[in-house]
Each structure stands twice: as C-alpha cells, then as structure tokens.
Amino acid sequence: MRLPPMTIMLVATAIAVVSCGPPPAPMVATIESAPPPKPAPRKHAQAVTRKINVYAHDRPGMLSPRVEHLTPRVYVPNSESNTVDVINPRTFRVVHRYRVGALPQHVVPSWDLKTLWVNENQGNRLTPINPVTGRPGKPVPVDDPYNLYFTPDGSYALVMAERNNRLDFRDPHSMRLIRSLDLPCRGVNHGDFTADGSIFLASCEFSGQLVAINWRRPRVKKVIEVGAGNMPQDVKLSPDGRRFYVADMMAGGVWIIDAATFRRVGLLRTGKGAHGLYVSRNARLLYVSNRGEGTVSVVSFASREVVDRWRIPGGGSPDMGGVSADGKQLWLSGRYHGVVYVFSTETGRLLHKIKVGRGPHGLCFFPQPGRYSLGHTGVFR
C-alpha cells in the first residue's frame, strides 16, 4: 500500500528521533592527536586508535608467581674490581661480594626469570646467579658478552658482542651459539623491541647509529644515523609503542625515533652524558640518568618534555640500574664514584649512597614486576 507523503515524513522523523542515543564515547587520548573519526572505519583503522600500554604488567604488586617468593636483592657488577656486590634493599647494606671474570658489565634477568646472568665482557663468559640463594654458579664460555637480551617469545638469547660488532643468537638456557649476525655499525650495546615484538632496535655507540633488526630472519631492516661523534646508549619503547627513546651521551639528551618508520623525530635535551632510561611503574614518566653532570631528568611521555630534574648533592655519575618493585625508588650505579645511588621517585631526593666496588655499572634490582624479561638490567613485559 502506498502511503501519503505526509505519513512518510512523520515515520522518517520518528525513526530519526528513536535512533538518536547518547553521543559515542570519546576516543582514548594518545600522545598524538587522533584524526577525526571516519564513517564505518575498517577494523585495521580501529586497531590503530586502540590505546595500548606495553608496560601494563610492570605495575607494583604484579610479580610473577615464579619470583613472588624471592627475597629482594640488588646485584651490582663492579667492572674495575671484577666483583659483584649484593645489597639488601631493606637495610641498604652489602650482604655478599663475589669474584667474577674480567670486566663484568651488566647483571641480566633471564627470559624465564629463573637466572641472573653476569656479563663478563673481557672474561668472555656468563656467570649464572641463582636468585633464590643469591649465589653464583658455574660460568658459561661466551664470546664478548657486553650486554644480553632475550626475544619476546623466549626462543633466543641475544648477546651484544660489542667489540666484535655482532649480534649472537644463543640458546636462552645453555647459551650455546646458534647463529651470528654481523652488524654494519660499531659498538652495539643496548636495545628494545617494537610493541609487536618483531623488530629489535639496537644502538651502536662508536659509530653514532641505530640498527633496526628483524630478528626472526635475521637481517638488518634499516640503519638510522644520529650523527658522527654522537654515542647512543640505552633504548626504551614508549608505553603506547609509537616511539623509541634513545639516550645519547654526547648529544646530551634523548633521541626520539618513530617506531613505525624508524625515522628520527627529534632530540630532547636532558643533560650532559645522558645514559640510562627507566620507566616509572605507572608508565607515565621516563627517568634519564645524566652521567656527565650528576643528575636524573624526569620526562613526561605525554608531553615529551623534562618535567623535573634531580641532583646529586656534590655531584656524581649516575649510570645504569632500575626501579624498585614498588616503584618508590630508583637505584643507579655511580660509575666513577664506587657507589650506588638510591633516589625517592616521589620527591626526587637522594636517600642513600652505598659504597661498593670500583666501576659499578649495570646493576639489577630483582625481582621486579612483569611476566618475562627482555634482558638488560630489567626490561619486563
């Protein structure tokens, strides 16, 4: 039956009124302004705007069942003393000191959180530490282990063979060599993975370059120049997975690299000798240790600006370390002063200065929240 024009208009109006509900919920804010919504967006476009936090499992109290029973300890490799000091973080006292091989650089949690590996750079070996007892075991021969990472699926240990300009793929348990990847840069030392885990971005301090590595193939996907004379160091992915932050000792700040294109976005000045990078437990802040001036810069991920600066009274050389499990303290080695610094992350005040061996470097606070370790002094997901 054909309806008269007036009836059709009234029905259409009623349908429009009924279909008008409350306005759609606003899109989740990200660091970059999201483009205006398009009608009927594709599934891929919806996925891009979804907010993520790669550190969602690193919040206080989120200890893995594998480590929640462990007594907290801080392990300090003293590069010039060839020792590892073990500190009780509750009493701030050294409770053990162990002899290890030549030039220990970092203490690194294994992917499965069951072992801590001491990287003995010139000793050409990795010494395992049992985190239950806090005592070292039998060393494993490994060529040039400056630093150590693990692939997100736990299938490989990645040894940063710095003086050999090489990335060695090893069995994550036995450390048996599986394959090597020669790198087109000098002095590979630190890195981090993209949010999907497919690409490993590594810094090369002696050639002023970064290399994006497809570790599954494996091959170098791209080389990023940060300038001759610069010295890129620690690498951390932003919580939303969109950018990498790369500390640079000679540039006096942190490079920001687009995680999709691997292009430089800019340089954020933080301080002389920018070296180590640590994410706060709420994933809102990035702590940058400025080794050359004795300060720690606090960077907001949201604004990409320095929002605070903590100073060591009388100066110092804050280097590598980590955030305590509860997020209330930042522990850093004092590379040229034979001490460990403990900062309050709430006030920025230096709480303790603990005497250790000579040349303390990549200290590890363990355990920390997270399901598994990607390596270095504690990069957890």
C-alpha positions in Angstrom: 0.0 0.0 0.0 1.4 3.4 -1.0 1.4 5.8 2.0 0.7 9.5 1.5 3.7 11.9 1.6 2.8 13.4 5.0 2.7 9.9 6.6 6.1 9.0 5.1 7.7 12.2 6.5 6.3 11.6 10.0 7.6 8.0 10.1 11.1 9.1 9.0 11.1 11.7 11.7 10.2 9.2 14.4 12.9 6.8 13.3 15.5 9.5 13.4 14.4 10.5 17.0 14.4 6.9 18.2 17.9 6.2 16.8 19.5 9.2 18.4 21.0 7.9 21.7 23.8 9.4 23.8 26.9 10.6 21.8 29.5 7.9 21.3 32.3 7.6 23.9 35.3 9.8 23.0 38.4 8.1 21.6 41.1 7.3 24.1 43.7 10.1 24.1 47.1 9.3 22.8 50.3 11.3 22.6 49.5 12.4 19.1 46.1 13.9 18.3 43.9 11.2 16.7 42.4 12.1 13.3 38.6 12.8 13.2 36.6 9.6 13.1 35.5 8.4 9.7 32.2 6.7 8.9 32.3 2.9 9.1 36.1 2.6 9.8 37.8 -0.6 8.8 39.0 -3.0 11.5 42.6 -2.0 10.9 41.9 1.6 11.5 40.1 0.8 14.7 43.1 -1.2 15.9 45.4 1.7 15.3 43.5 4.1 17.6 43.2 1.5 20.4 45.2 2.5 23.4 47.9 0.1 24.5 50.5 0.0 27.3 53.4 -2.2 26.7 54.3 -1.9 30.4 50.8 -3.0 31.6 52.3 -5.9 33.5 55.0 -3.9 35.2 52.9 -2.2 37.9 53.5 -2.6 41.7 52.5 -5.9 43.1 52.4 -7.6 39.7 55.2 -10.1 40.4 55.2 -13.3 38.5 54.4 -16.4 40.6 57.9 -17.6 39.7 59.5 -14.8 41.7 57.0 -13.5 44.2 58.6 -15.6 47.0 62.1 -14.3 46.4 64.0 -12.1 48.8 64.6 -8.7 47.1 68.3 -8.1 46.3 70.3 -5.6 44.3 73.1 -7.0 42.2 76.0 -4.7 41.3 78.7 -5.6 38.8 81.9 -3.7 39.6 83.7 -3.5 36.2 87.1 -2.4 37.6 87.0 -4.7 40.7 85.8 -7.9 38.8 83.3 -8.5 41.6 79.5 -8.5 42.1 78.2 -6.8 45.3 74.8 -8.0 46.6 72.8 -5.3 48.5 69.8 -5.9 50.8 67.4 -3.1 49.7 65.7 -3.0 53.0 68.9 -2.3 55.1 70.9 -0.7 52.2 73.9 -2.8 53.2 76.2 -5.0 51.1 75.5 -8.6 52.3 77.7 -10.5 49.8 80.6 -9.9 47.5 81.6 -12.4 44.8 84.6 -12.6 42.5 83.7 -13.0 38.8 85.5 -12.8 35.4 87.1 -9.7 33.8 85.1 -6.6 33.2 81.6 -7.5 34.4 79.2 -5.1 32.7 75.6 -6.0 33.5 73.5 -8.3 35.6 70.7 -9.5 33.4 67.5 -11.5 34.3 66.8 -14.4 32.0 63.6 -14.5 30.0 62.0 -17.1 32.4 63.1 -15.1 35.5 65.0 -18.2 36.8 68.5 -17.0 36.4 70.6 -13.8 36.6 73.5 -13.6 34.2 76.6 -11.6 34.9 78.0 -10.4 31.6 81.8 -10.7 31.8 82.9 -8.7 28.8 86.6 -9.3 28.7 86.4 -12.6 30.6 84.3 -14.0 27.7 81.8 -15.8 29.9 78.4 -15.5 31.5 78.2 -16.4 35.2 74.7 -17.5 36.4 73.4 -16.3 39.7 70.6 -18.3 41.4 68.1 -15.6 42.6 66.8 -17.9 45.3 70.1 -18.2 47.1 71.8 -15.1 45.6 74.9 -17.1 44.9 76.8 -17.6 41.6 77.1 -20.9 39.7 79.5 -22.3 37.1 80.4 -19.8 34.4 79.5 -20.5 30.7 82.0 -19.6 28.0 80.5 -16.9 25.7 82.4 -14.6 23.4 82.3 -10.9 24.1 79.2 -10.6 26.2 78.8 -6.8 26.8 75.1 -7.0 27.2 72.3 -9.6 26.9 68.7 -9.5 25.7 66.0 -12.1 25.0 63.5 -12.3 22.2 59.9 -11.7 23.3 58.9 -15.4 22.7 61.9 -16.6 24.7 63.4 -18.5 21.8 66.8 -16.8 21.7 69.2 -15.1 23.9 70.8 -12.1 22.1 74.4 -11.4 23.1 75.6 -7.9 22.3 79.1 -8.7 21.2 80.2 -5.1 21.3 83.9 -5.2 20.2 83.1 -7.8 17.5 80.2 -5.6 16.0 78.0 -8.7 16.1 74.7 -9.9 17.5 74.9 -13.6 18.6 71.8 -15.7 18.8 72.2 -18.3 21.5 70.1 -20.9 23.3 68.4 -19.0 26.2 69.3 -21.7 28.7 72.6 -23.4 27.7 73.9 -20.2 25.9 75.0 -22.5 23.0 75.7 -20.4 19.9 73.1 -20.9 17.2 73.9 -18.2 14.7 75.6 -14.8 14.4 74.6 -11.6 12.6 77.3 -9.2 11.6 76.2 -5.6 12.0 77.0 -2.6 9.8 77.9 -0.5 12.8 80.4 -0.3 15.6 79.9 -0.9 19.3 76.4 -2.4 19.6 75.3 -2.1 23.2 71.6 -1.6 24.1 68.2 -2.1 22.6 64.5 -2.7 22.9 61.7 -4.3 20.9 58.7 -2.9 19.0 55.3 -3.4 20.6 54.5 -6.4 18.4 58.0 -7.9 19.2 59.0 -8.2 15.6 61.9 -5.7 15.4 64.8 -5.1 17.8 66.2 -1.6 17.7 69.8 -1.6 18.9 72.2 1.3 19.5 75.8 1.4 18.2 77.7 3.8 20.4 81.0 4.0 18.4 79.5 4.8 15.0 76.6 7.1 16.0 74.0 4.7 14.6 71.0 2.6 15.4 70.0 -0.6 13.6 66.5 -2.0 13.3 66.8 -5.8 13.2 64.2 -8.3 12.0 65.4 -11.0 14.5 63.3 -13.8 13.1 65.0 -13.8 9.6 67.5 -12.5 10.9 68.6 -9.4 8.9 69.1 -5.6 9.4 66.0 -3.8 8.2 67.3 -0.3 8.5 70.3 1.8 9.7 69.4 5.1 11.4 72.1 7.8 11.6 72.2 10.0 14.7 75.4 11.7 13.7 79.1 11.1 13.7 80.6 11.9 17.2 77.4 11.0 19.0 77.1 8.0 21.3 73.7 6.4 21.5 73.2 4.3 24.6 70.1 2.9 26.3 66.9 2.3 24.4 63.3 2.2 25.7 60.0 2.0 23.9 57.2 4.4 24.8 54.2 2.9 26.6 52.0 3.3 23.6 54.5 1.6 21.4 54.7 4.6 19.0 58.2 5.8 19.7 61.6 4.7 20.9 63.7 6.9 23.3 67.4 6.6 22.9 69.9 8.2 25.4 72.9 9.8 23.8 75.9 10.7 26.0 77.5 13.1 23.5 74.3 14.7 22.3 73.3 15.5 25.9 69.8 14.2 25.6 67.4 11.6 24.2 66.7 10.8 20.6 63.0 10.2 19.7 62.6 7.6 17.0 59.3 6.8 15.2 58.7 3.1 15.9 56.8 2.5 12.6 59.2 4.3 10.1 62.4 4.2 12.2 62.9 7.9 11.4 64.3 10.5 13.8 61.5 12.7 15.3 63.9 14.9 17.3 66.2 15.3 20.2 65.0 16.0 23.7 67.8 17.7 25.8 68.1 16.2 29.2 71.6 16.7 30.5 75.3 16.0 29.9 76.1 12.4 29.4 72.5 11.0 29.1 73.0 7.3 29.6 70.3 5.1 31.2 66.5 5.1 30.7 63.9 3.7 33.2 60.1 3.7 33.0 58.0 4.6 36.1 55.7 1.9 37.4 52.6 3.9 36.3 54.2 4.2 32.8 53.8 8.0 32.7 57.4 9.0 33.3 60.8 8.2 31.9 63.9 8.6 34.2 67.1 9.6 32.4 70.4 9.3 34.2 72.8 12.1 33.1 76.1 10.5 34.0 78.2 13.6 33.0 76.5 16.0 35.3 75.2 14.0 38.3 71.5 14.4 37.6 68.4 12.5 36.7 65.9 14.1 34.3 62.2 13.2 34.6 60.5 13.1 31.2 56.7 13.1 30.7 55.7 10.6 28.0 52.5 12.6 27.4 54.2 16.0 26.7 57.6 14.7 25.7 59.2 17.3 28.0 61.5 17.4 31.0 59.2 18.0 34.0 61.7 17.6 36.8 65.5 17.2 37.5 67.0 15.5 40.5 70.5 16.5 41.5 73.1 14.5 43.5 74.4 16.8 46.2 78.1 17.4 45.5 77.8 15.8 42.0 78.1 12.2 40.9 78.0 9.8 37.9 74.6 8.1 37.8 74.7 5.2 35.3 72.6 2.0 34.9 70.1 0.5 37.3 66.4 0.0 37.8 63.2 1.0 39.6 62.3 -0.9 42.8 59.4 -3.3 42.6 57.0 -0.9 44.4 58.1 2.0 42.2 59.1 4.2 45.1 62.9 4.1 44.5 65.3 4.5 41.5 68.6 2.6 42.0 71.6 3.7 39.9 75.2 2.8 39.9 77.7 5.6 40.4 80.1 4.6 37.6 83.1 6.8 38.6 82.5 7.1 42.3 82.3 3.5 43.5 78.8 3.9 45.0 75.2 3.1 44.4 72.6 5.9 44.5 69.0 5.4 45.8 66.5 8.1 44.8 63.0 8.6 46.0 60.8 8.7 42.9 58.2 10.6 44.9 60.4 13.6 46.0 63.5 13.2 43.8 65.6 13.3 46.9 68.8 11.2 47.2 68.0 8.8 50.0 71.2 6.7 50.2 74.7 6.5 48.8 76.1 2.9 49.3 79.8 2.2 48.9 80.5 -0.7 46.5 83.5 -1.8 44.4 85.3 0.1 41.6 83.5 1.0 38.4 79.9 -0.2 39.3 77.9 -0.5 36.1 74.7 -2.3 35.1 73.1 -3.1 38.5 69.9 -5.2 38.7 67.1 -4.8 41.2 65.4 -8.2 41.4 62.7 -9.3 41.4 60.6 -6.7 39.5 57.0 -6.9 38.2 56.5 -8.5 34.8 55.7 -11.8 33.1 59.1 -12.2 31.4 62.4 -10.4 30.9 63.6 -8.9 27.6 67.1 -8.5 29.2 69.5 -5.7 30.1 69.2 -4.7 33.8 65.5 -5.4 33.7 63.2 -4.7 30.7 60.0 -6.5 31.5 56.7 -7.1 29.7 
